[in-house]
């Protein structure tokens, strides 16, 4: 059983080098467990066991079988040098018809003389040599046609007059991604007389000293919110900053007070409600808002520099529920209610799934009302958009740069709604380094 070859084909490494230059081999059992997690669905027929027959079939599927098709299901190329690769037996020297349909609906056809295209790879299987050839589009298309090849995902169809011996079909289909050479190419150096610069901050740790506060007393231990971010934007813009890089602002599980890490999100498509600033919300300007607050508010100042997440939750929940009660009294024709309705329509089923699931799982003092969580997302998105607009108003060239968590918690709504998009039997992380000697687990 050539398990080592399969591990290589699946991309399962055999070790890593740590920050001190020492090599650490990955135990064989761990490598097999990774393979089983990657192929969990495919191993259903063998009850999860890496049998000899399954390993052989998997190797053939990954290594040899792709050569029996003209096109790979997916390939990519850089947009400024667009190229397409295809495979066929060495013995085939005829012509092929290539059709490219861009994601904007533009269609191009080319007739290819196979023998004239350069060979960039080969493979021998089933007593037959297969060649991989590359088509450089700049050699076959006009400047006008090349200009239509914009970055994006395009459809390819390659057809032979008759099915060559050794191929599964006379027609091959695949997706061709054209990517820019650089993911972000703003001409900032040409616009500015200096190199653009900015700062990286954790929004939850920002705080604003109130009048009369000393350096170490009166420091709010509540989570930094969008109001504090707006103040920070004004401050950094006055210093000439071009961007502010933020930690992930993803929604965290509201049913777990201590689940405060922005890198272990409940749903990366939603925002964490505790970043909402009540003072920035129109409902807080309504005369009824103060009346909705309890006579004795929870306190959230423990006199230290550390955030008391449990206390911060209690205060913010009370404030958010009061805002929601004011909002519910608006008539249907109120501009805020109409904007909210548009937000719900645009969010679709994904937003509804998050709100319904979060409402079912929260405990006191949260509301078990899905509309409440829809409202919180509406307000959070509104306030974040305001902060981004503020960066432009104050002259920042880039503005807010949001981080994206690599993973999401398995119990969260993002994974539960679309489990097929995740490897639910394994987690990803980082090996030990000086910052985290124990390594990191990102879910």
Buried (B, 14 or more C-beta within 10 A) or exposed (E): EEBEBBBBBBEBEEEEEBEEEEEEEBEEEEBBBBBBBBBBEEBEEEEEEBEEEBBBEBBEEBBBEBBBBBBBEEBEBEBEEBBBBBBBBBEBEEBBBBBBBBBEEEEBEBEBEBEEBEEEEEBEBEEBEBBBBBBBBEEBBEEEBBEBBEBEEBBBBBBBEEEBEBBEEBBBBBBBBBEEEEEEEEEBEEEEEEEBEBEEBEBBEBBEEEEEEEEEEBBBBBBBBBBBBBEBBEEBBEEEBBBBEBBBBBBBBBBBBEBBBBBBBBBBBBBBBBBBBBEBBBBBEBEEBEEBBEEEEBEBBEEEEEBBBEBBBBBBBBBBBBBBBBBEEBEEEEEBEEEBEEBBEEBEEBBBBBBBBBBEBBEEEBBEBBBBBBBBBBBBBBBBEBBBEBBEEBEBBBBBEBBEBBBBBBEBBBBBBEEEEBBEBEBEEEEBEEEEEEEBEBB
